[in-house]
Amino acid sequence: MAIGLDNIYNIPASWIWLIIIVAVWKLIWYGFALYKTIEKKEKTWFVILFICAFVLNDLGILAIIYLLLRKKKGRR
């Protein structure tokens, strides 16, 4: 069953809330990761994360991986 423009208003409210929660989750992770790439002047990572954030939908998993891989061991 495909959702067309004629019946888009029949989407259950629980799905709408799920979409909103996923979108906020994704924006938080990608926003933080993109901020860190700018701060560290990592242009390649910025481009990769930017494309994934706005073209691909991976629920922020790549942003989380980036943040875990590029985390400093200790703060100075």
C-alpha positions, 0 to 999 in steps of 0.5 A: 500500500503506497501513500499518495498525496490524496491520502497523506492525511490518513497517516496515524498520529503515532507515525507522525510523532515517530517521524518527528522524534527521528528527525530531532534525533538526527538533527542533534547528532549531525549538528554536533558532528558538523560543529566538531568538523568545523572546529577541527577544520576537517573538510573531508569529514564535513562534506561526508557528514553534510551529504549523509545528513541531507541526502541519505537517511542513516538516523545519525549513525555516521555522525555517532561513529565520527564522534566516537572515532575522533574523540580526544583521549583527554582534555587539556 
